[in-house]
Amino acid sequence: MSAPQDRNGSVVRLGARVRLLGLSGRWLEELPQDERHDVLSMIGQVFEIEEIDGFGHAWVRKSWPDEAAGTCRSHSIALEPHEMELVSEPAARPPSDRPSGGR
């Protein structure tokens, strides 16, 4: 499996921040109208890559809390390269978070 890339061919890693440029695919048409509205509202926003799955898809998520009702809706989306643009690389982990190596 190769690492996912954005629309410009930049490698996208776990923890990177990407701008959602658009959404495509039949799955979007199959969503109920209210969910489709939520998902489409994500376009143009910047998200952190939370997962890279076994197929090399980068996943982002957004939540819509409703404190008055005590509920929260959320959607996770697997992005295609043409749907995202890298904004920033993942932050380096502090030394204490890095696995210990041979040196």
Order of alpha helices (4+ residues) and beta strands (2+ residues): beta-alpha-alpha-beta-beta-beta-beta-beta
